[in-house]
Amino acid sequence: KQWYQRRVAITAGIQLNPYIVAFHSQKNVAPKCLEGMTELWTGYSFMFVDAGQDNKWSQNLGSAGSCMREFRREIFAECAYDKCFRYSGQHKTNWLAVAADPGDVDFVRSLPRGGFNTQEKIDQYISRCVVCETIFKLVVVHSKTTENPYCPEGYDPVLNPSRHIPNGNGARVEENWHGYSFWQVSSYNFGMGANSESAASCLTHFSPTPIAACESASCKIAMTDRTRNFWQMSQYPAQNDYEDFFESTSYISRCTVCRRPEAKDFKMGPRMG
């Protein structure tokens, strides 16, 4: 009888296999979980570790591991069989940088050219994130055109988790989660990104400077030809091989994030100790 009562309580109050998702604002304010989700924590948008000599590993931007609760320039030690090294001159952590406001062509020129190491500057230039728990899976649709795609039948567009964060230049903030189809970032022949089925592959801001690379002493926004970002193209690319970055939105695929309409009305049950 006790076993039966406990089983009923678990079934009624807790989703045994919830989805854990991370949202990134690309701004220095944390996004919010969608209605019906439970917030687990907020943090800083972590992308990948660079240990030098082509030794790198990454986090999928849609997973909880990409949202670090605290910002630390050094987050790992390198160990051999007889000793561990806390720091090496080759070690770097790489974080998602804040994005340009829509149409802000002077954004790159406004970024610091040198390194920065104060908490004030870190809080200014590193993107924030939130990790959420839900029993409803998100579905992302990529249009392969410059038009926002429709959701599948039986699904609705979700609200933009960053809709409460105003653009600095006064540009309109999308109410629903529409964005640009992100593929990956590459840094010195190493690539990392987001699965196309993940909501993290639909970034709300199209921005040219996605990475802040941090060593033990300071961080620096990556602005070299060795660091590039990749986006899915529309079916009808531009005629020219090269376009100014912000002009290239004319051939970047758009995306929409969707979920079941009843998801917003669902409230997670109490946690059992």
N, C-alpha and C positions, 0 to 999 in steps of 0.2 A: 504493500500500500504506500509506504514512504517513497519507494522508487517511482511508483506511478505518479504520485503528487509532484515529485521533483521534475519528472519528465514533462508533465503538463505545464508547470511553472516556466520551465525553460522555453518550451515551444510557444507559450503565450507571450512571454516577456522579452526574449532575446533572440536575435537572429544568430544562428550558430556559425554561419560563415559569411559575415558581412564583408562588403568591399571597403577597402581602405584606399582613399585617393588623396592626391596632393594638388592644390591649385596654386598658381604663381601669378602675382599681379603685374610683374615687370615694373613695379613702382615701389617706392620706399614706405608704403603702407600695406599691411597684410590684407589679402582678400577675405571674403567671408564664405562659410559653408552655405550650401543651398538650403532652402526651407525643407525640413524633414530630415536633414542630416545632423549628426552630432559632431561638434568640434572637439578634436583631440589635442591639438597644439598649434601654435603659430611659430614661425621662425624665419630663417634666411635661406634663399634659394641656392642650393648646392648643386653643382654640375659634375665635376670630375676631379680626380687627383692625378697630378703629373709628377711621377717619381724619377723622371729623366731616363735617358737611353731607351726611348720608346716604351717605357713601362708606365702605362696609364690605365685607369679603370674608371667607370662612370656609373651614374645613377640615372635611371629613366625618370624624366621629369614628372611623370604621372604617379610615381611611387612615393611612399612615405619617406624613404631614405634620402630623397632629394630636398627635404625640408628640415634643416638643422635647427634645433631649438636655440642654440647659441652660435654666435659667429666666432670662429677661431681660425687664425691663419694657418696654424699647425694643428693637424688633427690625427696624425699617424706617426708611428715609429717604424724604422726599418731594421729588421733583426736578422742576424746570421746565427750560426749554431752556438757561438760563444759570446755574443754581445749584441746590444741593440743601440741604434743611433737615434737620438731624439730629433736631430736636425741634420739635413744635408743641403748644400747649396743648390742642389738640383730639385729639391722638393717644392712643389707648388700645389695650392688648392685653387680651384677655379669655380667661380660663382656667377650666377645669372645677374647681369648688370641691369640697372634701370633702363627703360626704353624711352625713345623720343616721343614727344607728344605728336599727334597726327599733323603732318605737314611742316614740322619744325626742321627746316633745312639747315639751320644753324646749330643744331644739337651737338654734332661732333665737335665743332669749334668751341663749344661751351664746356667740354669735359676737361678735367685736369690732365695735362700732358705727362707730368711726373708721377711719382708714387705718393700714396697717402696712407697714413697709419693711425689717425685719430678715430675714436669711436664716432665722432660727429660726421666725419667724411664717409666712414663705412656705412653709417645709417643713411647717408644721403644717396649713395651710389649703388648699393646692393639691393636687389629685388627681395621682396618679402613673400611669404607663402603661408598656407594653412593646410592642415591635414584633417580629413573628415571621414566619418564612418557612415555607411549607408547600406541598405539592403537592395537598392535599385541600381543596376548597372547603367552607366552613362554610355551613350552611343554618339560617335562623331561622324559626320557626313562631310566629305570633301567634294566640291562641285566640279573641279577641273575647269572652272570658268571664273570670271570676275564677279559673278553674282552669288549672293548667299544661298546655299542650297536649302531645300525643304527637308523637314524631318520625315522619316518613314511613317506610314500609316499607323496610327495608334500611339505615336510619340509627339511630344511638344518641345519647342525650343526651351532651354533652361535660361534662367536669369543670369546675367553676367556677374560672376562673383566679385568683380572689382567695380561694379557700377557706382559704389559710394565714393570712389576716389576721383576727384575732378582732374581734368587735364590742366596743366599749368598755363596753356595758351588759350584756354576757354573753349577749345574744340568740344563738340558734343560727345558724350560718353554713351556707348551702345547699351541699351537696356537689356537686351538678350545677348546670349553668348554667340556672337558671330566673330570670325577672325580670319587669320591667314594660315594657310596649310604649311606648317613648319615641318622640316625633315630632319636636319641635324646641324651641328656646329663642328667644324674641323679646326684643329690647332696643330700645326706642324705634323701633318699626315696622320693625325689621330682624329677619328670622328665619333661623336655621340649625339644622341637626339631623343626622339620619342617615337614609340610605335604609332603607326598611322591609325590604329584603332583606339588609341588613348586620347582622352580629352586634352592632354598636354600637347598634342600635335596641332591644336587649334589655338594659336597665340593671338590675343586681342590686339597686340601692337606689332607693327612691322617696323623693325628697328635695325640699324646697321652695326650696333656695338653690343653683342650679346654677352661678352665675357669680361669679368674682372679677375685677373690672375694675381694670386697672393703668395708671397714668400714670407719668411719669418719676420722680416723687418717692415714690409709695407705691401700694399696692393696697387695694381695699375690696370686701367682699362685697356684691353687689347685692341690696338688700332694699327695693325700691320697687315700686309698681304698674306701672311702665313696663317692668319686666323680668319676663317670665312664661315658664313652661314648659308644653309641650303633650304630652299622652299620649293614646294610643288608648283609646277607651271600650269597655266590654263591650257585649254586645247588650242588656243589661237595666240601663239607667242608674238612678241613684237617683231618688226621687220629688221631692226638693227641688232647686231650681236651684243652691243653694250648700251646700257641706259644709265642715267643718273639714278642713284638708289631710290629716291622717293618717286621718281617717274616710273620705275619698274613695277609699281603696283598694278599697272595696266595689264600685266600678264602673269600675275601671281594668283594661284587658286585660292578660293575662299572656302570657309568651312562653318558648320553650325554644330553645336553640342545639344543633344536631345536626351529625354528620358520619358518614362511612362508618366502620364498626367497625375496618377494617384500618388506618386512619390512625394509630392510636396505636403500631402496631408498625413503622411506616416510619421509617427513619433516613436523613437527608440524606447524600448521598455527599460525597466530598472535593471541595474547590474547586480548580479548575485555574488555575494562574498564567498 
